[in-house]
Every structure is written in structure tokens, then in C-alpha cells.
Amino acid sequence: MRLLFDQNLSRKLVARLADVFPESSHVQFQGLDQKTDTEIWEFAKVNDFCIVTQDADFPERSRLYGSPPKVVWLRCGNTPTSQVEALIRSGFVAIQALLNDSNLHCLELH
């Protein structure tokens, strides 16, 4: 399960969640931090990443186009990285279900 963390999330999440989501990355590590949502979407699609974001743009795109890529939408507002990490860890089973079910395209975590 490869997650691609959007620009609005800390790069530290990659290392902090490596035990449960190995091979994950951040848009900045992939040279995508100055790219458009369309370019990030296509990168994630081609490279088998699930986009993790706090913005509504990718969930909206998911509603329009389906997947891949899948999207995890974090609805926790502006919170410390430790709380974002805890939210993702607590959503591990739901994220797995999202990634394994071809009928699911987007997951909201609160």
C-alpha cells in the first residue's frame, strides 16, 4: 500500500508511517510540489499510489473519474502531524479496504 502525501501534509509522515505503509512518499520527494492537481493525479495513477490529502480537490476528482488512483481525504483540519499520524494509523483497516475494493474510490477519515 503506497500512499502519496499531498503538499498540505508533513513530509515527516512518510518516515513515521513506514512501518504500516512502506514505499509511501510525499509529493515533494517526487518533484511534484509545484505541479498541478492533474499532474499529481496522473503520477499517482501511473505509479500505483493512493493520494492522501486534506483538500477537497482530489476527492472531487475521484467522484468525477473514479479510480485509480484512490484517495484518502483527511477531514481533521489544521492539526499537528502527530494527530494526523494517529488518524491514519487508526484508519489502517479502512484504508486497506479502500485499496482492495474496486468499487471504492475515496475514503474520508475524521
C-alpha positions as CSV (number, residue, x, y, z in Angstrom):
1,M,0.0,0.0,0.0
2,R,1.8,3.1,-1.3
3,L,0.5,6.4,-0.1
4,L,1.4,9.7,-1.7
5,F,1.0,12.5,0.8
6,D,-0.2,15.8,-0.7
7,Q,1.7,19.1,-0.2
8,N,-0.6,20.1,2.6
9,L,0.7,17.3,4.8
10,S,4.0,17.0,6.5
11,R,6.8,15.1,4.8
12,K,7.6,13.5,8.1
13,L,4.6,11.3,7.7
14,V,6.5,9.1,5.2
15,A,9.0,8.1,7.8
16,R,6.6,8.0,10.7
17,L,4.2,5.6,8.9
18,A,6.8,3.5,7.1
19,D,6.1,0.5,9.4
20,V,2.5,0.3,8.2
21,F,2.7,2.0,4.8
22,P,6.2,1.2,3.3
23,E,7.1,2.6,0.0
24,S,5.0,5.7,0.6
25,S,6.1,9.1,-0.5
26,H,5.4,12.8,-0.5
27,V,4.8,15.0,-3.5
28,Q,7.9,17.0,-2.7
29,F,10.1,13.9,-2.7
30,Q,8.7,13.1,-6.2
31,G,9.3,16.6,-7.6
32,L,5.6,17.3,-7.7
33,D,5.3,20.1,-5.2
34,Q,5.0,22.7,-8.0
35,K,2.8,20.5,-10.2
36,T,-0.9,20.8,-10.9
37,D,-3.5,18.5,-9.3
38,T,-3.9,16.9,-12.8
39,E,-0.2,16.1,-12.9
40,I,-0.2,14.7,-9.4
41,W,-3.3,12.6,-10.2
42,E,-1.6,11.2,-13.3
43,F,1.6,10.4,-11.4
44,A,-0.3,8.6,-8.7
45,K,-2.3,6.7,-11.3
46,V,0.8,5.6,-13.3
47,N,2.9,4.7,-10.2
48,D,0.2,3.0,-8.2
49,F,-0.1,5.4,-5.3
50,C,-3.1,6.3,-3.2
51,I,-3.3,10.1,-2.7
52,V,-3.7,11.3,0.9
53,T,-4.9,14.9,1.2
54,Q,-6.7,17.4,3.3
55,D,-8.0,19.3,0.3
56,A,-11.4,18.7,-1.4
57,D,-9.9,18.8,-4.9
58,F,-8.8,15.2,-5.1
59,P,-12.0,13.7,-3.6
60,E,-14.0,15.8,-6.1
61,R,-11.8,14.4,-8.9
62,S,-12.3,10.9,-7.6
63,R,-16.1,11.4,-7.7
64,L,-15.8,12.5,-11.3
65,Y,-13.3,10.0,-12.7
66,G,-13.3,7.1,-10.2
67,S,-10.0,5.3,-9.6
68,P,-7.2,4.8,-10.0
69,P,-5.8,6.5,-8.1
70,K,-7.7,6.0,-4.9
71,V,-8.0,9.0,-2.4
72,V,-7.9,9.2,1.3
73,W,-9.4,12.5,2.4
74,L,-8.4,13.6,5.9
75,R,-11.1,15.7,7.5
76,C,-9.2,16.7,10.6
77,G,-8.5,20.4,9.8
78,N,-5.2,22.0,10.7
79,T,-3.8,19.6,13.3
80,P,-0.3,18.6,14.4
81,T,1.5,15.9,12.5
82,S,1.3,13.5,15.4
83,Q,-2.6,13.7,15.3
84,V,-2.6,13.2,11.5
85,E,-0.4,10.2,12.0
86,A,-2.7,8.8,14.7
87,L,-5.7,9.3,12.4
88,I,-4.1,7.4,9.5
89,R,-3.0,4.6,11.9
90,S,-6.5,4.3,13.3
91,G,-7.8,4.2,9.7
92,F,-5.4,1.4,8.6
93,V,-8.2,-1.2,8.2
94,A,-10.4,1.2,6.3
95,I,-7.6,2.3,4.1
96,Q,-6.8,-1.4,3.4
97,A,-10.5,-2.0,2.5
98,L,-10.4,1.1,0.2
99,L,-7.3,-0.2,-1.7
100,N,-8.7,-3.7,-2.0
101,D,-12.2,-2.9,-3.2
102,S,-12.6,-1.9,-6.8
103,N,-15.9,-0.3,-6.1
104,L,-14.5,2.2,-3.6
105,H,-12.7,5.3,-4.8
106,C,-12.4,7.6,-1.9
107,L,-12.3,7.3,1.9
108,E,-13.0,10.1,4.4
109,L,-11.2,9.9,7.7
110,H,-12.4,12.1,10.6
